[in-house]
Amino acid sequence: MSQLVIDTEKVKGTESYRVSARKKRSLAGKKAFSAVILHFLFHGLNVLNQKDERVREELSRWEEGFTVGIGMGAGAPALYMKKTEDGLLRLFAGQTDPRDMDLMIQFKSVEAAFLVLLGQISVAASYARHGFVLKGDIARAMSVVRCMDLAEAYLFPRFLSKRILKEVPEKQMGLLHTYLDVVGRMIVH
């Protein structure tokens, strides 16, 4: 894993950090890409709730009003969801406090989240690397992770899914059908 070296200088008793323009652009790109992936993940979970019985079964175990958050720090993209009778409802980040979530997966950095969202490492590998902090019940977190694993299996091509999942689950609809349903849902909502 690469390390970021930051120059610090003292200005009137406080430390000031200078980061290169290249690193700023890289971080901005990772934030933008992470926001897109979280958007697809949300809509993918809702489509799978309708089309895949395993996701539907997992979500049916969550009580009405159960809230889940996936974040990566202040000023970075986040996904906050609430279980409703119709599926998952996205909560606006500006109006949602991560501390109020029933379950919060808080990545320690944009880099740590980016590796998971891009499919370079699994959620389990990120947990093993201490890439995120979990607030809430671990059993419920496992349910969320199972749903995320199924979504990754549908949204990522098989060669990527095989790298990050212990076992690639059998799909109940094809990749193209999944993408068309997700994009259609995004257009409607």
Secondary structure, 3 states (H helix, E strand, C coil): CCCCCCEEEEECCEEEEECCHHHHHHHHHHHHHHHHHHHHHHHHHHHHHHHCHHHHHHHHHCCCCCEEEEECCCCCCCEEEEEECCEEEEECHHHCCHHHCCEEEEECCHHHHHHHHCCCCCHHHHHHCCCEEEECCHHHHHHHHHHHHHHHHHHCCHHHHHHHCCCCCCCCCCHHHHHHHHHHHHHHC
